[in-house]
Amino acid sequence: MAKIKIEIKWALIFSLMTLAWIFIERIAGLHSENIDLHPYLTNIFAVPAIIVMVLALKDKKKNFYNGSMTYMQGLISGVILSTFIAILSPLTQWVIANVISPDFFKNMIDFTLDLGYYKTQAEAEAYFNYENYAKQSAIGAFVMGVITTAVAMILLQTKNKTKHV
């Protein structure tokens, strides 16, 4: 358990940050009167998501590997972190759908039907529902977490300081 304590801590931080982000979206009207802006502005979430992932990797490097972490050690840590975030995603989505923004799915269904994005109510409902979002968030969290880690570790890995002659 001590080996993955940092990843668990940061998965919880990531989930809380996600809830805070969604709350801000709701307050800003992106789930209601400004829903037309939602598809564009929600993608800004990538910025804090990347920041949290990098901070988690830095924490692991400093406090578990004593400031020296290889690319592979960081990648493994990031995969573990991404797995925990993915595991927490259905719960996070449940809180979003039932507590923070219970009208989001209904509003998105209405909005996309008005736009003609979906031809029928059933098509829109098949996409905008808790089950679909829970699956998407879990898979997306894992995939994007691993990609973020793979890129971030290029910069965060401890470079070999010995010179080759």
Buried (B, 14 or more C-beta within 10 A) or exposed (E): EEEBEBBBBBBEBBBEBBBEBBBEBBEBEBBBEEBEEBEEEBEEBEEBBBEBBBEBBBBBBEEBBEEEBBBEBBBBBBBBBBBBBBBBBBEBBEBBBEEBBEEBBEBBBBBBBEEEEBEEEEBBBEBBBBEBBBEEBBEBBBEBBBEBBBBBBEEBBBEEEEEEE
